[in-house]
Amino acid sequence: MIDFNKEVDRLGTYCTQWDYVEDRFGKKNLLPFTISDMDLEYPDEVAQVLQQRLDHRVLGYSRWKHDDFRNSIKNWYSKRFNCNIDSEWIYYSPSVMYSISKLIEIFSKDGDGVLLNTPAYNAFYDVLRTNNRKVIKSPLKNENGHYSIDFEDFKEKCKESKLFILCNPHNPTGRVWTEEELIKMINICKEYDVKIISDDIHMDIVYGSRMTPILKVAEDYLDSIYICTSPSKSFNIPALTGSYVIIPEAKTRDRFENIVRYRDFVNSPAILSVLATMTCYNDCEYWIEELLNHLENNLKYTISYLEEYLPQLKLKMPQGCYFAWIDFSELNIPGEQFQKMLIDIGEVAIMNGHVYGEECEFYLRLNVACSRDKLIDGLDRLKKTIDYIKL
């Protein structure tokens, strides 16, 4: 039994979430529930493999293009998602967002429209802005906290888009798209020749039924779909860097390789990341199952806490990811003002919803991938802030 309630002191480790909370929130020493990593230790098996490699005492240039790396990914997709992929489709990349940026570069030009379902992960806005692409928004329908695709709007927006960036599971809402929804997306994109880039980095963090990688239902649109992902979120190893992209179509793989290997020169992998990826996928499925139990219990605890102490705040159990997407609209307080009060009164850092879209001013995204004690402390600070507002 893994103790996910063990307290881990991350201060003094150059940690973005803890050591640099002031950068985003303007104040030091806040209790953070922000960046999407976990305050939890990664699997013992990974620690052992990394230590063995460090004990070797040579960290020279390495390779990723071998069966050990590719087959670990291929086998994970088979056993975890019942999805068959060809190992030749897999290509190493330094990060998921790097892969997305390069695919945007390959398949569109300055001023082209790229479709997002909103709210959307904030890095999507950044990568489109800095690549001089036009953000085309198709807002998700929100029915009492359950999000779904507005397919009529989605179809209209596809008419002015070159690419569609899918997020599966969806950050920040936690939706896990069904096979039927994915097939409808594909059919519409196919009709208007819109290529699909799927960010699946949270693919293993799903409660209940498994998620479906979009390639599994791609059929004759396979060559126009690309999955960008990594074990970094699932196993809490983002500091190792490294990810992979799945590109079924050979010509696109060649174009991607030309950029990564011969133009940007980032093809030599971080060997510790390669080793960790293989170890996670080959040996640590049990760890994911225990993690999911811990995260689900933390989310359920958050829901019960809000129902008992803060009924003005609304939270539906997400289908995936480790975020509590909290609606505080009943407080009737502007989002910016509430954020300032959380910082000054509660001394807690929680991501404000406006980061993910203008329509999300009255939402918070609280990261529950932590110990129960930390979560309770954070919720108590949230309550302290709201109690002050009521005075």
C-alpha positions in Angstrom: 0.0 0.0 0.0 1.5 3.3 -1.1 1.3 6.2 1.4 0.1 9.1 -0.8 -0.6 11.0 2.4 3.0 11.3 3.2 4.1 15.0 3.5 6.8 15.9 1.1 8.7 19.2 1.7 9.3 20.7 -1.7 10.6 24.1 -0.6 14.2 24.8 -1.5 14.1 22.4 -4.5 13.6 25.2 -7.2 10.0 24.0 -7.4 7.7 26.1 -9.5 4.7 25.5 -7.4 6.2 26.2 -4.0 9.4 28.2 -4.4 8.2 30.5 -7.1 4.5 31.0 -6.1 5.2 34.8 -5.9 5.8 35.0 -9.6 2.2 34.3 -10.4 0.4 35.4 -7.2 2.6 38.3 -6.1 3.2 37.1 -2.6 5.5 34.6 -0.9 4.7 31.7 1.5 1.2 30.9 0.1 -0.1 27.4 0.2 -0.1 26.4 -3.5 -2.7 24.4 -5.5 -1.6 25.6 -8.8 0.8 24.1 -11.3 -0.3 20.7 -12.7 2.2 18.5 -10.9 1.7 16.4 -7.8 3.0 16.8 -4.3 3.5 13.0 -4.3 6.5 10.8 -4.7 7.0 9.0 -8.0 7.2 5.1 -8.0 10.0 3.3 -6.2 10.9 1.4 -9.3 11.6 4.7 -11.1 13.9 5.8 -8.3 15.8 2.6 -8.4 16.4 2.8 -12.2 17.4 6.4 -12.0 19.8 5.8 -9.2 21.4 2.8 -11.0 21.9 5.1 -14.1 23.4 7.9 -12.0 25.8 5.4 -10.2 27.1 4.5 -13.7 28.7 8.0 -13.6 28.6 8.7 -17.3 25.8 10.7 -18.8 26.8 10.9 -22.4 24.6 11.3 -25.5 21.9 8.6 -25.8 19.3 7.3 -28.1 15.6 6.8 -27.9 14.9 5.1 -31.2 15.0 1.5 -30.1 12.5 -1.3 -29.4 12.8 -1.0 -25.6 11.5 2.6 -25.6 8.9 2.3 -28.4 7.5 -1.1 -27.3 7.0 0.1 -23.7 4.7 2.8 -25.2 3.0 0.4 -27.7 2.3 -2.2 -25.0 0.9 0.5 -22.6 -1.6 1.6 -25.2 -2.6 -2.0 -25.8 -3.1 -3.0 -22.2 -4.3 0.3 -20.8 -6.6 1.5 -23.6 -7.0 -1.6 -25.8 -5.6 0.6 -28.6 -3.1 -0.9 -31.1 -0.5 1.5 -32.5 2.5 0.8 -34.7 5.8 1.4 -32.9 7.1 3.2 -36.0 4.5 5.9 -35.3 6.3 7.0 -32.1 8.7 9.9 -32.1 10.5 11.4 -29.1 10.0 15.0 -28.2 11.3 17.2 -25.4 7.8 18.2 -24.3 4.2 17.9 -25.3 3.8 21.6 -26.0 6.9 21.5 -28.2 5.3 18.8 -30.2 2.1 20.8 -30.5 4.0 23.9 -31.6 5.9 22.0 -34.3 2.7 20.4 -35.7 1.1 23.8 -35.8 4.1 25.0 -37.7 3.9 22.1 -40.1 0.2 22.3 -40.9 -0.7 26.0 -40.8 0.7 29.4 -41.6 0.6 32.9 -40.1 -3.0 34.0 -39.6 -4.6 30.6 -40.0 -7.3 29.6 -37.6 -6.8 26.9 -35.0 -9.9 25.6 -33.1 -10.1 25.1 -29.3 -12.9 24.0 -27.1 -13.1 26.6 -24.4 -12.4 26.8 -21.5 -8.9 25.7 -22.6 -5.5 24.9 -21.1 -3.8 28.3 -21.0 -0.6 27.1 -22.8 -2.8 26.5 -25.9 -3.6 30.3 -26.1 0.1 31.0 -25.7 1.4 28.7 -28.3 -1.1 30.0 -30.9 -0.4 33.6 -30.1 3.4 33.2 -30.3 3.0 31.3 -33.6 0.8 34.1 -35.0 -2.2 31.8 -35.4 -5.8 32.9 -34.9 -7.6 31.3 -31.9 -11.0 30.0 -33.0 -13.2 29.2 -29.9 -15.9 26.7 -29.7 -17.3 27.0 -26.2 -18.3 23.8 -24.4 -21.9 23.6 -23.2 -22.1 23.7 -19.4 -25.2 22.0 -18.0 -25.1 22.1 -14.2 -21.4 21.4 -14.2 -21.4 18.8 -17.0 -19.5 19.9 -20.1 -20.2 18.7 -23.6 -19.4 19.7 -27.2 -21.7 22.1 -29.0 -21.5 20.2 -32.3 -23.4 22.8 -34.3 -21.0 25.5 -33.2 -18.1 23.1 -33.6 -19.0 22.4 -37.2 -19.3 26.1 -38.0 -16.0 26.9 -36.4 -14.3 24.1 -38.4 -15.1 26.0 -41.6 -12.6 28.7 -40.6 -10.0 26.4 -39.0 -6.9 24.5 -40.3 -6.3 22.6 -37.1 -8.3 21.4 -34.0 -6.4 21.0 -30.7 -8.2 18.4 -28.7 -7.6 18.0 -24.9 -8.4 14.4 -23.7 -9.1 14.3 -20.8 -10.0 17.9 -20.9 -8.1 20.4 -18.8 -9.6 22.2 -16.8 -13.1 20.7 -16.7 -12.1 17.0 -16.4 -14.3 15.7 -19.2 -13.3 12.4 -20.8 -14.6 12.3 -24.3 -16.7 9.2 -25.3 -16.0 7.2 -28.4 -19.2 8.6 -29.9 -18.1 12.2 -29.3 -14.7 11.5 -30.7 -16.2 9.9 -33.8 -18.4 13.0 -34.3 -15.4 15.3 -34.0 -13.5 13.2 -36.5 -16.3 13.2 -39.0 -16.8 17.0 -38.9 -13.0 17.6 -39.1 -12.8 15.2 -42.1 -15.6 17.1 -43.8 -13.7 20.4 -43.6 -10.1 18.9 -43.9 -9.2 20.0 -40.4 -6.3 18.1 -38.9 -6.5 17.0 -35.2 -3.8 17.4 -32.6 -4.8 15.6 -29.4 -3.1 16.5 -26.1 -3.5 13.3 -24.1 -1.1 14.1 -21.3 -3.7 13.4 -18.5 -4.7 10.1 -20.3 -4.1 7.8 -17.3 -5.9 10.1 -14.8 -9.4 8.8 -15.3 -12.1 7.7 -12.8 -14.4 4.9 -13.8 -14.1 3.7 -17.4 -10.9 4.2 -19.4 -10.4 7.0 -21.8 -10.3 6.4 -25.6 -7.3 7.7 -27.5 -8.7 9.3 -30.6 -6.5 7.3 -32.9 -8.4 4.2 -31.8 -11.6 5.4 -33.6 -9.8 7.3 -36.4 -10.4 4.7 -39.2 -9.8 6.3 -42.6 -8.8 9.7 -41.1 -5.8 8.2 -39.3 -3.2 10.1 -41.3 -4.7 13.4 -40.2 -4.6 12.8 -36.4 -1.6 13.2 -34.0 -1.4 12.4 -30.3 1.1 14.3 -28.1 1.6 12.9 -24.6 4.0 11.8 -21.9 4.0 9.8 -18.6 5.0 13.0 -16.8 1.6 13.9 -15.4 0.6 10.3 -14.6 3.8 9.4 -12.7 4.8 12.9 -11.6 8.1 13.1 -13.5 7.9 16.4 -15.5 11.3 17.6 -14.2 12.9 14.8 -16.2 11.5 16.4 -19.4 10.7 14.3 -22.4 7.6 13.2 -24.2 6.5 11.5 -27.4 4.2 12.1 -30.3 2.3 9.5 -32.2 2.2 10.2 -36.0 0.8 7.5 -38.1 1.6 9.1 -41.5 5.2 8.6 -42.7 5.6 11.9 -44.6 4.6 13.9 -41.5 6.9 11.9 -39.3 9.7 12.8 -41.7 8.8 16.5 -41.6 8.7 16.4 -37.8 12.0 14.6 -37.6 13.6 17.1 -39.9 12.6 19.9 -37.6 13.5 18.2 -34.3 16.7 16.5 -35.4 18.2 18.7 -38.1 16.9 22.2 -37.5 16.2 22.5 -33.7 18.7 19.8 -32.7 16.6 18.5 -29.7 16.6 14.9 -30.9 19.2 13.6 -28.3 16.9 12.6 -25.4 17.2 13.1 -21.7 18.2 9.5 -20.9 16.7 9.6 -17.4 13.4 10.4 -19.0 13.7 7.5 -21.5 14.5 5.1 -18.6 11.7 6.5 -16.5 9.2 6.2 -19.3 10.1 2.5 -19.9 10.0 1.7 -16.2 6.6 3.5 -15.6 4.9 1.7 -18.5 6.5 -1.7 -18.0 6.4 -2.0 -14.2 4.2 0.6 -12.6 0.6 0.1 -13.6 -0.2 -1.0 -10.0 1.0 2.4 -8.9 -1.4 4.2 -11.2 -4.3 2.2 -9.8 -3.4 3.2 -6.2 -2.9 6.8 -7.3 -6.3 7.0 -8.9 -7.9 5.7 -5.7 -6.2 8.5 -3.7 -7.1 11.2 -6.2 -10.7 10.1 -6.5 -11.0 10.1 -2.7 -9.5 13.6 -2.5 -12.0 14.9 -5.1 -14.9 13.3 -3.2 -13.7 14.8 0.0 -13.6 18.2 -1.6 -17.1 17.8 -2.8 -18.4 16.8 0.6 -16.4 19.6 2.3 -18.0 22.2 0.0 -21.5 20.8 0.5 -21.1 20.9 4.3 -19.2 24.2 4.8 -19.3 26.2 1.6 -22.6 25.4 -0.2 -22.3 28.5 -2.3 -19.5 26.8 -4.2 -20.4 24.1 -6.7 -18.3 21.2 -7.8 -19.2 18.2 -9.9 -17.0 15.1 -9.8 -14.8 15.2 -12.8 -14.3 12.2 -15.1 -10.5 12.8 -15.4 -7.5 14.9 -14.4 -6.8 15.9 -10.8 -8.5 19.3 -10.7 -11.5 20.5 -8.7 -13.2 22.9 -11.1 -15.1 25.0 -8.6 -17.9 27.4 -9.5 -18.1 30.3 -7.1 -20.5 32.5 -9.1 -23.1 32.5 -6.2 -20.7 34.6 -4.1 -21.5 37.5 -6.4 -17.9 38.8 -6.2 -15.6 39.6 -9.2 -13.0 37.0 -9.8 -10.1 39.3 -9.5 -11.3 40.6 -6.2 -11.9 37.1 -4.9 -8.4 36.0 -6.0 -6.9 38.9 -4.1 -8.8 37.9 -1.0 -7.7 34.3 -1.2 -4.1 35.6 -1.3 -4.4 38.2 1.4 -6.8 36.5 3.8 -6.6 32.8 3.1 -2.9 32.9 2.1 -3.7 30.2 -0.5 -2.8 30.1 -4.2 -5.5 28.6 -6.4 -5.6 29.0 -10.2 -8.3 31.5 -11.2 -10.6 30.4 -14.0 -10.0 33.4 -16.2 -6.6 31.9 -17.1 -8.5 29.3 -19.1 -10.9 31.7 -20.8 -12.8 34.9 -20.3 -16.0 33.0 -19.7 -14.5 31.3 -16.6 -14.1 34.4 -14.3 -16.1 32.7 -11.6 -14.2 29.5 -11.4 -11.2 28.1 -9.5 -9.0 25.2 -10.6 -7.8 23.5 -7.4 -5.1 20.8 -7.8 -6.0 17.9 -5.4 -2.9 15.8 -6.2 -1.5 16.1 -2.7 -1.8 14.7 0.8 -5.1 14.8 2.5 -3.7 17.1 5.2 -2.6 19.6 2.7 -6.0 19.5 0.9 -7.8 20.0 4.2 -5.5 23.0 5.0 -6.3 24.5 1.6 -10.0 24.0 1.9 -9.9 25.6 5.4 -8.1 28.6 4.0 -10.8 28.8 1.3 -13.4 28.7 4.0 -11.6 31.3 6.1 -11.7 33.7 3.1 -15.4 33.2 2.4 -16.2 33.6 6.1 -14.5 36.9 6.0 -16.5 38.0 3.0 -19.8 37.2 4.9 -18.8 39.4 7.8 
